């Protein structure tokens, strides 16, 4: 949708016209709203982000970029509520790692949401969509990660199989440490 | 001591956090081992089935294409 008032070279700008445009722009919602600013972590085995999932947004985007000190291990996450990670056996995933061939990792009843199984593919950068963590329905994750040095493309899909509502997330690595950044955005529900 | 990033702050894990983390590692390694075993079982079944049929994997792929 165009601005209420547009100008061409030589037009006289009137305050009311500018205010009309400012009012229009001020009322627009961004498509993505940052709910957790880019956060750095250094040589850690886990990191947590609390109070990031709220009723303001239904769905979220996590942008993740890290290197890993070990070339093996499992990268996973757990949802959190009130600062406590949910470790119940309600996570399931169906992940595929594409290299020169495809490797599948499928699990149900796991105690965390596996992102990168033990494929010896260290470090990942990519994005995760977390769908409906604050709603009383199954929480879904979808995403794509490039594993260490772009050696593999990991397609991530999974869900938490109850209607528990979450407000945070904990990332975990089973071997060594990770160093990198993450940021979290909410998808706007309105235009 | 393992370290964690707590909502933006790098710090040592508390004893409670370390216990939970080590418990998770044990669980996830068991899950990974189960996955590895399941993959091996599936591969063994595939090879046994191909042997029964007297077909190669390429020939089966051609049938299914």
gemmi code that builds the backbone of each chain (N, CA, C; Angstrom):
import gemmi

chains = {
    "A": [
        ("UNK", (0.851, -1.183, 0.000), (0.000, 0.000, 0.000), (0.892, 1.241, 0.000)),
        ("UNK", (0.520, 2.202, -0.840), (1.343, 3.401, -0.988), (1.145, 4.348, 0.179)),
        ("UNK", (2.082, 5.256, 0.345), (1.950, 6.298, 1.359), (0.719, 7.149, 1.056)),
        ("UNK", (0.088, 7.738, 2.058), (-1.096, 8.582, 1.821), (-0.792, 9.753, 0.892)),
        ("UNK", (0.399, 10.319, 1.052), (0.752, 11.470, 0.230), (2.107, 11.204, -0.414)),
        ("UNK", (2.206, 11.404, -1.712), (3.500, 11.268, -2.397), (3.883, 12.600, -3.022)),
        ("UNK", (5.154, 12.805, -3.199), (5.653, 14.082, -3.695), (6.487, 13.873, -4.948)),
        ("UNK", (6.544, 14.891, -5.739), (7.452, 14.892, -6.891), (8.315, 16.138, -6.778)),
        ("UNK", (9.363, 16.158, -7.555), (10.296, 17.284, -7.510), (9.556, 18.601, -7.713)),
        ("UNK", (9.839, 19.574, -6.851), (9.228, 20.883, -6.969), (8.007, 21.088, -6.105)),
        ("UNK", (7.453, 19.976, -5.533), (6.287, 20.117, -4.663), (6.648, 20.876, -3.393)),
        ("UNK", (5.676, 21.579, -2.851), (5.842, 22.216, -1.548), (5.369, 21.222, -0.492)),
        ("UNK", (6.259, 20.902, 0.451), (5.910, 19.945, 1.500), (5.162, 20.653, 2.612)),
        ("UNK", (3.989, 20.176, 2.928), (3.215, 20.762, 4.009), (3.280, 19.854, 5.230)),
        ("UNK", (3.266, 20.480, 6.377), (3.365, 19.730, 7.633), (2.288, 18.665, 7.730)),
        ("UNK", (1.087, 19.003, 7.348), (-0.019, 18.048, 7.459), (0.215, 16.816, 6.588)),
        ("UNK", (0.815, 17.057, 5.415), (1.088, 15.929, 4.525), (2.161, 15.013, 5.118)),
        ("UNK", (3.212, 15.647, 5.641), (4.264, 14.846, 6.262), (3.726, 14.083, 7.471)),
        ("UNK", (2.926, 14.778, 8.284), (2.366, 14.111, 9.461), (1.471, 12.943, 9.055)),
        ("UNK", (0.757, 13.112, 7.969), (-0.097, 12.031, 7.485), (0.738, 10.807, 7.130)),
        ("UNK", (1.850, 11.036, 6.469), (2.726, 9.918, 6.121), (3.367, 9.300, 7.366)),
        ("UNK", (3.789, 10.169, 8.294), (4.391, 9.652, 9.530), (3.386, 8.807, 10.304)),
        ("UNK", (2.163, 9.280, 10.379), (1.127, 8.535, 11.094), (0.906, 7.176, 10.447)),
        ("UNK", (0.890, 7.171, 9.131), (0.707, 5.916, 8.394), (1.839, 4.947, 8.709)),
        ("UNK", (3.087, 5.436, 8.648), (4.236, 4.565, 8.887), (4.309, 4.101, 10.332)),
        ("UNK", (3.931, 4.980, 11.255), (3.978, 4.637, 12.675), (3.007, 3.510, 12.993)),
        ("UNK", (1.947, 3.429, 12.244), (0.945, 2.398, 12.514), (1.230, 1.074, 11.867)),
        ("UNK", (2.288, 0.996, 11.051), (2.589, -0.252, 10.370), (3.332, -1.196, 11.294)),
        ("UNK", (2.973, -2.452, 11.222), (3.674, -3.455, 12.000), (4.786, -4.059, 11.162)),
        ("UNK", (5.922, -4.253, 11.793), (7.011, -4.934, 11.092), (6.634, -6.401, 10.935)),
        ("UNK", (7.100, -7.021, 9.882), (6.820, -8.441, 9.683), (7.515, -9.302, 10.726)),
        ("UNK", (8.721, -8.930, 11.049), (9.485, -9.626, 12.088), (9.853, -8.627, 13.174)),
        ("UNK", (9.646, -9.003, 14.404), (9.978, -8.128, 15.522), (10.996, -8.845, 16.402)),
        ("UNK", (12.113, -8.204, 16.627), (13.170, -8.821, 17.433), (12.724, -8.903, 18.895)),
        ("UNK", (12.662, -10.115, 19.438), (12.287, -10.292, 20.839), (13.489, -10.680, 21.698)),
        ("UNK", (14.578, -11.066, 21.051), (15.826, -11.334, 21.761), (16.955, -10.852, 20.861)),
        ("UNK", (17.580, -9.772, 21.264), (18.640, -9.193, 20.441), (19.758, -10.202, 20.224)),
        ("UNK", (20.506, -10.003, 19.159), (21.604, -10.920, 18.887), (22.467, -11.051, 20.135)),
        ("UNK", (22.653, -12.288, 20.555), (23.326, -12.585, 21.819), (24.522, -13.487, 21.554)),
        ("UNK", (25.658, -13.101, 22.075), (26.879, -13.883, 21.869), (27.097, -14.855, 23.024)),
        ("UNK", (27.645, -16.022, 22.695), (28.034, -16.997, 23.723), (29.396, -17.537, 23.332)),
        ("UNK", (30.207, -17.801, 24.330), (31.598, -18.196, 24.069), (31.965, -19.429, 24.885)),
        ("UNK", (32.363, -20.476, 24.205), (32.866, -21.709, 24.836), (31.917, -22.221, 25.917)),
        ("UNK", (30.662, -22.411, 25.552), (29.667, -22.908, 26.496), (29.101, -24.234, 25.997)),
        ("UNK", (28.567, -25.011, 26.936), (27.926, -26.282, 26.585), (26.424, -26.112, 26.413)),
        ("UNK", (25.919, -24.966, 26.814), (24.482, -24.712, 26.674), (24.240, -23.209, 26.703)),
        ("UNK", (23.086, -22.814, 26.215), (22.662, -21.428, 26.449), (21.153, -21.368, 26.542)),
        ("UNK", (20.676, -20.399, 27.299), (19.240, -20.288, 27.542), (18.743, -18.904, 27.142)),
        ("UNK", (17.506, -18.874, 26.691), (16.809, -17.618, 26.404), (15.423, -17.735, 27.029)),
        ("UNK", (15.181, -16.952, 28.050), (13.902, -17.010, 28.763), (13.052, -15.782, 28.452)),
        ("UNK", (11.747, -15.942, 28.660), (10.775, -14.849, 28.459), (10.828, -14.298, 27.027)),
        ("UNK", (11.018, -15.173, 26.075), (11.055, -14.744, 24.666), (9.776, -15.110, 23.912)),
        ("UNK", (9.085, -16.161, 24.335), (7.830, -16.547, 23.701), (6.679, -15.993, 24.548)),
        ("UNK", (5.878, -15.131, 23.936), (4.768, -14.511, 24.661), (3.505, -14.592, 23.810)),
        ("UNK", (2.430, -14.103, 24.363), (1.169, -14.112, 23.616), (1.176, -13.082, 22.485)),
        ("UNK", (2.192, -12.227, 22.448), (2.240, -11.201, 21.403), (2.420, -11.816, 20.017)),
        ("UNK", (3.075, -12.976, 19.953), (3.332, -13.623, 18.669), (3.031, -15.114, 18.791)),
        ("UNK", (2.555, -15.678, 17.691), (2.289, -17.122, 17.698), (3.520, -17.916, 17.288)),
        ("UNK", (4.272, -17.361, 16.332), (5.388, -18.098, 15.742), (6.673, -17.273, 15.808)),
        ("UNK", (7.801, -17.977, 15.846), (9.084, -17.304, 16.073), (10.157, -17.827, 15.121)),
        ("UNK", (11.113, -16.976, 14.865), (12.279, -17.328, 14.043), (13.534, -17.202, 14.909)),
        ("UNK", (14.324, -18.247, 14.941), (15.616, -18.197, 15.633), (16.713, -18.271, 14.579)),
        ("UNK", (17.599, -17.295, 14.600), (18.747, -17.288, 13.694), (19.974, -17.644, 14.524)),
        ("UNK", (20.615, -18.723, 14.134), (21.669, -19.335, 14.949), (22.942, -19.468, 14.125)),
        ("UNK", (24.053, -19.125, 14.740), (25.334, -19.222, 14.042), (26.402, -19.583, 15.066)),
        ("UNK", (26.983, -20.777, 14.934), (27.974, -21.156, 15.930), (29.032, -22.070, 15.337)),
        ("UNK", (30.166, -22.119, 16.003), (31.193, -23.107, 15.714), (31.305, -24.009, 16.931)),
        ("UNK", (31.776, -25.207, 16.682), (31.793, -26.229, 17.733), (33.214, -26.715, 17.932)),
        ("UNK", (33.614, -26.923, 19.180), (35.003, -27.308, 19.453), (35.257, -28.776, 19.173)),
        ("UNK", (34.195, -29.563, 19.044), (34.343, -30.997, 18.820), (33.643, -31.369, 17.517)),
        ("UNK", (34.200, -32.321, 16.795), (33.604, -32.669, 15.508), (32.528, -33.740, 15.621)),
        ("UNK", (32.111, -34.045, 16.824), (31.036, -35.015, 17.001), (30.069, -34.461, 18.034)),
        ("UNK", (29.194, -35.309, 18.469), (28.239, -34.879, 19.491), (26.888, -34.545, 18.901)),
        ("UNK", (25.949, -34.360, 19.791), (24.563, -34.096, 19.421), (24.211, -32.672, 19.818)),
        ("UNK", (23.583, -31.946, 18.903), (23.052, -30.615, 19.219), (21.543, -30.734, 19.362)),
        ("UNK", (21.033, -30.266, 20.472), (19.604, -30.376, 20.747), (19.113, -29.114, 21.430)),
        ("UNK", (17.811, -29.024, 21.608), (17.282, -27.980, 22.463), (16.096, -28.505, 23.253)),
        ("UNK", (15.778, -27.788, 24.300), (14.594, -28.074, 25.103), (13.807, -26.792, 25.277)),
        ("UNK", (12.518, -26.900, 25.279), (11.682, -25.746, 25.580), (11.689, -25.512, 27.088)),
        ("UNK", (11.416, -24.267, 27.475), (11.440, -23.905, 28.895), (10.153, -23.188, 29.305)),
        ("UNK", (9.817, -23.349, 30.556), (8.704, -22.619, 31.147), (9.150, -22.112, 32.508)),
        ("UNK", (9.057, -20.814, 32.709), (9.442, -20.245, 33.990), (10.876, -20.528, 34.385)),
        ("UNK", (11.761, -20.602, 33.400), (13.178, -20.809, 33.695), (13.576, -22.252, 33.886)),
        ("UNK", (12.644, -23.190, 33.669), (12.954, -24.612, 33.820), (12.784, -25.326, 32.487)),
        ("UNK", (13.795, -26.065, 32.087), (13.740, -26.790, 30.819), (12.848, -28.018, 30.949)),
        ("UNK", (12.086, -28.275, 29.898), (11.181, -29.424, 29.903), (11.933, -30.649, 29.389)),
        ("UNK", (12.132, -31.625, 30.267), (12.911, -32.811, 29.907), (12.040, -34.058, 29.812)),
        ("UNK", (10.734, -33.859, 29.673), (9.856, -35.022, 29.532), (10.049, -35.663, 28.159)),
        ("UNK", (9.682, -36.927, 28.068), (9.918, -37.693, 26.818), (8.792, -37.438, 25.822)),
        ("UNK", (8.691, -36.187, 25.385), (7.613, -35.801, 24.461), (8.125, -35.157, 23.175)),
        ("UNK", (9.431, -35.224, 22.962), (9.994, -34.631, 21.751), (10.106, -35.694, 20.655)),
        ("UNK", (9.773, -35.301, 19.453), (9.988, -36.190, 18.314), (10.642, -35.388, 17.195)),
        ("UNK", (11.377, -36.060, 16.349), (11.993, -35.353, 15.224), (12.135, -36.274, 14.032)),
        ("UNK", (12.183, -35.668, 12.878), (12.458, -36.353, 11.618), (13.433, -35.452, 10.869)),
        ("UNK", (14.715, -35.715, 11.014), (15.746, -34.863, 10.417), (16.435, -35.580, 9.263)),
        ("UNK", (16.895, -34.812, 8.313), (17.633, -35.378, 7.186), (18.902, -34.566, 6.970)),
        ("UNK", (20.036, -35.259, 6.902), (21.306, -34.606, 6.587), (21.677, -34.951, 5.148)),
        ("UNK", (21.784, -33.921, 4.337), (22.195, -34.128, 2.955), (23.677, -33.793, 2.820)),
        ("UNK", (24.451, -34.770, 2.392), (25.843, -34.517, 2.004), (25.932, -35.024, 0.560)),
        ("UNK", (26.779, -36.005, 0.306), (26.751, -36.624, -1.014), (25.615, -37.637, -1.088)),
        ("UNK", (25.055, -37.964, 0.062), (23.880, -38.827, 0.128), (23.007, -38.292, 1.250)),
        ("UNK", (21.951, -38.981, 1.551), (21.049, -38.528, 2.612), (21.105, -39.480, 3.798)),
        ("UNK", (21.135, -38.911, 4.991), (21.089, -39.699, 6.214), (19.902, -39.227, 7.025)),
        ("UNK", (19.148, -40.178, 7.528), (17.927, -39.830, 8.242), (18.089, -40.076, 9.741)),
        ("UNK", (17.492, -39.216, 10.520), (17.435, -39.406, 11.964), (15.999, -39.210, 12.397)),
        ("UNK", (15.422, -40.272, 12.921), (14.008, -40.235, 13.297), (13.884, -40.719, 14.734)),
        ("UNK", (13.140, -39.996, 15.534), (12.956, -40.411, 16.923), (11.630, -39.901, 17.442)),
        ("UNK", (11.072, -40.629, 18.368), (9.894, -40.154, 19.097), (10.095, -40.517, 20.563)),
        ("UNK", (9.470, -39.776, 21.430), (9.640, -40.031, 22.853), (11.010, -39.675, 23.373)),
        ("UNK", (11.681, -38.744, 22.698), (12.998, -38.310, 23.154), (12.838, -37.221, 24.220)),
        ("UNK", (13.925, -36.966, 24.948), (13.858, -35.998, 26.040), (14.403, -34.631, 25.664)),
        ("UNK", (14.734, -34.467, 24.399), (15.120, -33.162, 23.878), (14.897, -33.176, 22.373)),
        ("UNK", (14.904, -31.981, 21.797), (14.639, -31.850, 20.357), (15.962, -31.862, 19.617)),
        ("UNK", (16.287, -32.959, 18.975), (17.569, -33.068, 18.283), (17.595, -32.185, 17.040)),
        ("UNK", (18.664, -31.418, 16.923), (18.880, -30.613, 15.722), (19.896, -31.293, 14.820)),
        ("UNK", (21.053, -31.592, 15.382), (22.106, -32.265, 14.629), (22.450, -33.556, 15.375)),
        ("UNK", (22.054, -34.703, 14.841), (22.402, -35.975, 15.489), (23.901, -36.216, 15.426)),
        ("UNK", (24.316, -37.322, 15.956), (25.735, -37.605, 16.074), (26.321, -38.057, 14.741)),
        ("UNK", (26.405, -37.127, 13.812), (26.913, -37.425, 12.481), (28.363, -36.991, 12.310)),
        ("UNK", (28.978, -36.480, 13.344), (30.326, -35.985, 13.194), (30.394, -34.727, 12.356)),
        ("UNK", (29.308, -33.971, 12.349), (29.248, -32.736, 11.563), (29.178, -31.560, 12.520)),
        ("UNK", (30.325, -30.970, 12.778), (30.390, -29.949, 13.817), (29.953, -28.577, 13.335)),
        ("UNK", (29.378, -27.839, 14.238), (29.051, -26.452, 13.975), (27.913, -26.278, 13.004)),
        ("UNK", (27.057, -25.350, 13.260), (25.916, -25.145, 12.387), (25.534, -23.682, 12.343)),
        ("UNK", (25.019, -23.280, 11.192), (24.428, -21.964, 11.051), (23.117, -22.146, 10.320)),
        ("UNK", (22.140, -21.401, 10.696), (20.866, -21.540, 10.008), (19.738, -20.906, 10.775)),
        ("UNK", (18.550, -21.368, 10.489), (17.375, -20.779, 11.119), (16.405, -21.859, 11.543)),
        ("UNK", (15.688, -21.549, 12.605), (14.661, -22.453, 13.111), (13.363, -21.674, 13.246)),
        ("UNK", (12.292, -22.258, 12.785), (10.969, -21.691, 13.031), (10.346, -22.449, 14.191)),
        ("UNK", (9.979, -21.732, 15.228), (9.311, -22.342, 16.368), (7.849, -21.918, 16.287)),
        ("UNK", (6.981, -22.886, 16.071), (5.582, -22.583, 15.815), (4.728, -22.895, 17.038)),
        ("UNK", (4.014, -21.904, 17.494), (3.009, -22.031, 18.557), (3.540, -22.434, 19.927)),
        ("UNK", (4.695, -21.941, 20.350), (5.188, -22.334, 21.680), (4.320, -21.831, 22.824)),
        ("UNK", (3.619, -20.717, 22.584), (2.800, -20.137, 23.659), (1.340, -20.551, 23.560)),
        ("UNK", (0.989, -21.302, 22.555), (-0.396, -21.709, 22.380), (-0.615, -23.088, 22.995)),
        ("UNK", (-1.861, -23.373, 23.342), (-2.187, -24.677, 23.925), (-2.343, -25.701, 22.819)),
        ("UNK", (-1.266, -25.941, 22.125), (-1.244, -26.947, 21.070), (0.187, -27.433, 20.908)),
        ("UNK", (0.348, -28.442, 20.089), (1.675, -29.004, 19.863), (2.630, -27.927, 19.344)),
        ("UNK", (3.812, -27.867, 19.903), (4.821, -26.919, 19.434), (5.680, -27.599, 18.369)),
        ("UNK", (5.833, -26.922, 17.248), (6.523, -27.493, 16.090), (7.812, -26.730, 15.843)),
        ("UNK", (8.842, -27.446, 15.395), (10.057, -26.788, 14.901), (10.310, -27.242, 13.473)),
        ("UNK", (10.622, -26.289, 12.616), (11.097, -26.583, 11.271), (12.315, -25.714, 11.034)),
        ("UNK", (13.221, -26.168, 10.198), (14.383, -25.328, 9.942), (15.405, -25.966, 9.045)),
        ("UNK", (16.394, -25.195, 8.765), (17.507, -25.657, 7.936), (18.805, -25.174, 8.565)),
        ("UNK", (19.745, -26.072, 8.682), (21.052, -25.730, 9.227), (22.129, -26.220, 8.275)),
        ("UNK", (23.146, -25.422, 8.097), (24.319, -25.865, 7.356), (25.337, -26.304, 8.396)),
        ("UNK", (25.755, -27.552, 8.322), (26.690, -28.060, 9.320), (28.115, -27.734, 8.912)),
        ("UNK", (28.987, -27.692, 9.890), (30.364, -27.222, 9.779), (30.939, -27.050, 8.383)),
        ("UNK", (31.491, -25.902, 8.100), (32.152, -25.599, 6.824), (31.281, -25.944, 5.615)),
        ("UNK", (29.961, -25.794, 5.781), (29.010, -26.047, 4.692), (29.140, -27.453, 4.128)),
        ("UNK", (29.524, -28.411, 4.972), (29.729, -29.780, 4.491), (28.427, -30.560, 4.398)),
        ("UNK", (27.389, -30.071, 4.994), (26.122, -30.781, 4.949), (24.957, -29.842, 5.186)),
        ("UNK", (23.819, -30.209, 4.665), (22.609, -29.414, 4.826), (21.620, -30.215, 5.655)),
        ("UNK", (21.304, -29.720, 6.845), (20.418, -30.438, 7.749), (19.014, -29.849, 7.686)),
        ("UNK", (18.054, -30.676, 7.298), (16.664, -30.271, 7.312), (16.062, -30.772, 8.620)),
        ("UNK", (15.549, -29.860, 9.415), (15.070, -30.186, 10.753), (13.547, -30.111, 10.801)),
        ("UNK", (12.935, -31.103, 11.384), (11.493, -31.067, 11.626), (11.175, -31.847, 12.883)),
        ("UNK", (10.297, -31.324, 13.696), (9.965, -32.050, 14.914), (8.855, -31.386, 15.676)),
        ("UNK", (8.506, -31.999, 16.781), (7.424, -31.438, 17.572), (7.478, -31.877, 19.015)),
        ("UNK", (6.840, -31.096, 19.865), (6.659, -31.460, 21.271), (5.209, -31.919, 21.397)),
        ("UNK", (5.028, -33.181, 21.790), (3.737, -33.850, 21.595), (2.725, -33.663, 22.717)),
        ("UNK", (2.736, -32.510, 23.363), (1.654, -32.170, 24.281), (1.299, -30.705, 24.033)),
        ("UNK", (0.345, -30.194, 24.783), (-0.087, -28.810, 24.581), (0.548, -27.860, 25.584)),
        ("UNK", (1.658, -28.264, 26.181), (2.354, -27.413, 27.145), (2.748, -26.081, 26.496)),
        ("UNK", (2.579, -25.009, 27.255), (2.959, -23.682, 26.750), (4.347, -23.323, 27.275)),
        ("UNK", (5.157, -22.753, 26.384), (6.548, -22.444, 26.729), (6.848, -20.958, 26.565)),
        ("UNK", (7.816, -20.486, 27.355), (8.232, -19.085, 27.213), (9.726, -18.932, 26.950)),
        ("UNK", (10.443, -20.066, 26.856), (11.875, -19.972, 26.624), (12.432, -21.221, 25.975)),
        ("UNK", (13.738, -21.209, 25.787), (14.395, -22.316, 25.085), (15.814, -22.476, 25.627)),
        ("UNK", (16.283, -23.714, 25.650), (17.653, -24.014, 26.056), (18.320, -24.832, 24.959)),
        ("UNK", (19.470, -24.386, 24.511), (20.238, -25.108, 23.502), (21.331, -25.893, 24.206)),
        ("UNK", (21.587, -27.120, 23.746), (22.561, -27.993, 24.403), (23.458, -28.668, 23.372)),
        ("UNK", (24.717, -28.854, 23.738), (25.650, -29.603, 22.883), (26.287, -30.674, 23.771)),
        ("UNK", (26.360, -31.916, 23.265), (26.753, -33.025, 24.144), (28.259, -33.210, 24.263)),
        ("UNK", (29.021, -32.699, 23.299), (30.474, -32.834, 23.358), (31.125, -31.484, 23.098)),
        ("UNK", (32.141, -31.149, 23.871), (32.858, -29.903, 23.647), (32.002, -28.687, 23.963)),
        ("UNK", (32.315, -27.598, 23.287), (31.606, -26.346, 23.540), (31.255, -25.673, 22.209)),
        ("UNK", (30.413, -24.671, 22.321), (30.031, -23.895, 21.134), (30.294, -22.413, 21.397)),
        ("UNK", (30.593, -21.729, 20.304), (30.816, -20.282, 20.342), (30.076, -19.662, 19.170)),
        ("UNK", (29.295, -18.646, 19.439), (28.563, -18.038, 18.334), (27.543, -17.020, 18.805)),
        ("UNK", (26.494, -16.875, 18.022), (25.432, -15.916, 18.341), (24.071, -16.504, 17.997)),
        ("UNK", (23.047, -15.934, 18.623), (21.680, -16.249, 18.220), (20.837, -14.991, 18.400)),
        ("UNK", (19.747, -14.959, 17.678), (18.758, -13.899, 17.849), (17.382, -14.518, 17.632)),
        ("UNK", (16.364, -13.937, 18.248), (15.012, -14.494, 18.137), (14.048, -13.382, 17.720)),
        ("UNK", (13.187, -13.718, 16.775), (12.220, -12.762, 16.244), (10.812, -13.352, 16.329)),
        ("UNK", (9.845, -12.486, 16.523), (8.452, -12.902, 16.467), (7.864, -12.526, 15.124)),
        ("UNK", (7.063, -13.433, 14.577), (6.365, -13.130, 13.327), (5.114, -12.317, 13.667)),
        ("UNK", (4.985, -11.159, 13.033), (3.824, -10.320, 13.287), (2.537, -11.055, 12.925)),
        ("UNK", (1.511, -10.856, 13.751), (0.217, -11.490, 13.474), (-0.712, -10.578, 12.692)),
        ("UNK", (-0.302, -9.312, 12.566), (-1.163, -8.359, 11.860), (-0.349, -7.567, 10.852)),
        ("UNK", (-1.057, -6.951, 9.908), (-0.348, -6.145, 8.907), (-0.225, -4.709, 9.395)),
    ],
    "B": [
        ("UNK", (34.944, -27.478, 34.841), (33.575, -26.982, 35.016), (32.970, -26.605, 33.667)),
        ("UNK", (31.789, -27.076, 33.403), (31.072, -26.693, 32.182), (30.527, -25.277, 32.331)),
        ("UNK", (30.449, -24.594, 31.199), (29.918, -23.236, 31.230), (28.628, -23.148, 30.431)),
        ("UNK", (27.832, -22.165, 30.756), (26.572, -21.931, 30.076), (26.444, -20.441, 29.793)),
        ("UNK", (25.559, -20.120, 28.874), (25.215, -18.717, 28.647), (23.787, -18.536, 29.136)),
        ("UNK", (23.642, -17.785, 30.200), (22.347, -17.583, 30.852), (21.744, -16.268, 30.368)),
        ("UNK", (20.921, -16.360, 29.339), (20.251, -15.163, 28.796), (21.237, -14.049, 28.447)),
        ("UNK", (22.381, -14.460, 27.912), (23.359, -13.474, 27.463), (24.610, -13.389, 28.312)),
        ("UNK", (24.608, -14.033, 29.460), (25.758, -13.967, 30.362), (26.481, -15.314, 30.405)),
        ("UNK", (27.733, -15.348, 29.942), (28.546, -16.559, 30.050), (28.966, -16.741, 31.508)),
        ("UNK", (28.747, -17.943, 32.047), (29.129, -18.214, 33.441), (29.269, -19.719, 33.622)),
        ("UNK", (29.863, -20.121, 34.764), (29.941, -21.542, 35.091), (28.543, -22.067, 35.412)),
        ("UNK", (28.303, -23.332, 35.044), (27.039, -23.955, 35.438), (27.015, -24.139, 36.949)),
        ("UNK", (25.843, -24.031, 37.527), (25.691, -24.374, 38.933), (25.729, -25.898, 39.063)),
        ("UNK", (25.849, -26.378, 40.278), (25.865, -27.829, 40.485), (24.582, -28.458, 39.954)),
        ("UNK", (23.464, -27.808, 40.206), (22.177, -28.327, 39.736), (22.137, -28.365, 38.212)),
        ("UNK", (22.586, -27.276, 37.590), (22.598, -27.226, 36.120), (23.535, -28.287, 35.542)),
        ("UNK", (24.680, -28.469, 36.191), (25.645, -29.458, 35.707), (25.063, -30.868, 35.803)),
        ("UNK", (24.367, -31.152, 36.901), (23.737, -32.465, 37.070), (22.702, -32.697, 35.975)),
        ("UNK", (21.886, -31.686, 35.703), (20.868, -31.821, 34.651), (21.518, -31.979, 33.283)),
        ("UNK", (22.587, -31.223, 33.052), (23.283, -31.305, 31.767), (23.872, -32.703, 31.574)),
        ("UNK", (24.532, -33.221, 32.608), (25.145, -34.544, 32.489), (24.094, -35.628, 32.308)),
        ("UNK", (22.948, -35.439, 32.937), (21.832, -36.372, 32.755), (21.354, -36.338, 31.303)),
        ("UNK", (21.282, -35.124, 30.745), (20.868, -34.990, 29.340), (21.867, -35.672, 28.419)),
        ("UNK", (23.166, -35.481, 28.680), (24.184, -36.105, 27.833), (24.021, -37.621, 27.851)),
        ("UNK", (23.806, -38.180, 29.037), (23.604, -39.629, 29.149), (22.402, -40.071, 28.323)),
        ("UNK", (21.303, -39.314, 28.443), (20.084, -39.665, 27.713), (20.290, -39.558, 26.213)),
        ("UNK", (20.909, -38.464, 25.787), (21.024, -38.226, 24.348), (22.010, -39.199, 23.709)),
        ("UNK", (23.017, -39.601, 24.474), (23.940, -40.609, 23.945), (23.236, -41.954, 23.805)),
        ("UNK", (22.347, -42.262, 24.750), (21.569, -43.503, 24.651), (20.633, -43.444, 23.449)),
        ("UNK", (20.028, -42.282, 23.250), (19.137, -42.120, 22.097), (19.924, -42.239, 20.791)),
        ("UNK", (21.136, -41.671, 20.765), (21.968, -41.758, 19.560), (22.382, -43.202, 19.302)),
        ("UNK", (22.710, -43.926, 20.379), (23.084, -45.326, 20.240), (21.915, -46.147, 19.711)),
        ("UNK", (20.725, -45.857, 20.224), (19.524, -46.559, 19.747), (19.287, -46.268, 18.269)),
        ("UNK", (19.544, -45.022, 17.878), (19.380, -44.644, 16.471), (20.388, -45.391, 15.603)),
        ("UNK", (21.630, -45.448, 16.065), (22.666, -46.165, 15.320), (22.306, -47.629, 15.158)),
        ("UNK", (21.798, -48.240, 16.246), (21.409, -49.648, 16.190), (20.234, -49.855, 15.244)),
        ("UNK", (19.270, -48.926, 15.306), (18.115, -49.024, 14.409), (18.559, -48.915, 12.950)),
        ("UNK", (19.494, -48.009, 12.675), (20.014, -47.857, 11.312), (20.700, -49.146, 10.854)),
        ("UNK", (21.495, -49.735, 11.755), (22.212, -50.968, 11.412), (21.223, -52.104, 11.160)),
        ("UNK", (20.194, -52.199, 11.987), (19.182, -53.249, 11.810), (18.461, -53.088, 10.472)),
        ("UNK", (18.151, -51.826, 10.148), (17.441, -51.554, 8.894), (18.320, -51.926, 7.691)),
        ("UNK", (19.603, -51.606, 7.796), (20.529, -51.927, 6.707), (20.677, -53.438, 6.562)),
        ("UNK", (20.753, -54.144, 7.702), (20.885, -55.603, 7.659), (19.644, -56.231, 7.036)),
        ("UNK", (18.463, -55.711, 7.402), (17.217, -56.226, 6.836), (17.168, -55.973, 5.332)),
        ("UNK", (17.624, -54.791, 4.943), (17.639, -54.442, 3.516), (18.529, -55.410, 2.736)),
        ("UNK", (19.718, -55.672, 3.267), (20.650, -56.549, 2.566), (20.128, -57.982, 2.526)),
        ("UNK", (19.501, -58.417, 3.619), (18.952, -59.777, 3.661), (17.805, -59.923, 2.671)),
        ("UNK", (17.000, -58.880, 2.568), (15.864, -58.929, 1.637), (16.346, -58.945, 0.189)),
        ("UNK", (17.357, -58.123, -0.095), (17.920, -58.114, -1.446), (18.516, -59.485, -1.807)),
        ("UNK", (19.148, -60.108, -0.821), (19.741, -61.430, -1.054), (18.656, -62.460, -1.358)),
        ("UNK", (17.528, -62.381, -0.622), (16.417, -63.311, -0.868), (15.868, -63.133, -2.272)),
        ("UNK", (15.770, -61.860, -2.680), (15.202, -61.562, -3.992), (16.196, -61.814, -5.123)),
        ("UNK", (17.458, -61.833, -4.791), (18.475, -62.008, -5.819), (18.650, -60.776, -6.681)),
        ("UNK", (18.358, -59.609, -6.120), (18.454, -58.353, -6.863), (19.496, -57.444, -6.222)),
        ("UNK", (20.038, -56.554, -7.020), (20.938, -55.537, -6.472), (20.100, -54.319, -6.063)),
        ("UNK", (20.712, -53.441, -5.264), (20.022, -52.218, -4.840), (19.656, -51.365, -6.051)),
        ("UNK", (20.552, -51.324, -7.048), (20.278, -50.550, -8.267), (19.080, -51.113, -9.014)),
        ("UNK", (18.977, -52.425, -9.045), (17.849, -53.061, -9.741), (16.529, -52.770, -9.028)),
        ("UNK", (16.573, -52.778, -7.700), (15.357, -52.434, -6.937), (14.982, -50.985, -7.170)),
        ("UNK", (15.994, -50.104, -7.178), (15.736, -48.684, -7.425), (15.106, -48.492, -8.802)),
        ("UNK", (15.582, -49.252, -9.775), (15.029, -49.152, -11.138), (13.571, -49.596, -11.170)),
        ("UNK", (13.260, -50.624, -10.381), (11.863, -51.090, -10.320), (10.940, -50.028, -9.727)),
        ("UNK", (11.462, -49.283, -8.778), (10.637, -48.310, -8.052), (10.607, -46.957, -8.718)),
        ("UNK", (11.442, -46.752, -9.727), (11.505, -45.423, -10.357), (10.339, -45.206, -11.315)),
    ],
}
model = gemmi.Model(1)
for chain_id, residues in chains.items():
    chain = gemmi.Chain(chain_id)
    for i, (resn, *xyz) in enumerate(residues, 1):
        res = gemmi.Residue()
        res.name, res.seqid = resn, gemmi.SeqId(i, " ")
        for name, pos in zip(("N", "CA", "C"), xyz):
            atom = gemmi.Atom()
            atom.name, atom.element = name, gemmi.Element(name[0])
            atom.pos, atom.b_iso = gemmi.Position(*pos), 0.0
            res.add_atom(atom)
        chain.add_residue(res)
    model.add_chain(chain)
structure = gemmi.Structure()
structure.add_model(model)
structure.setup_entities()
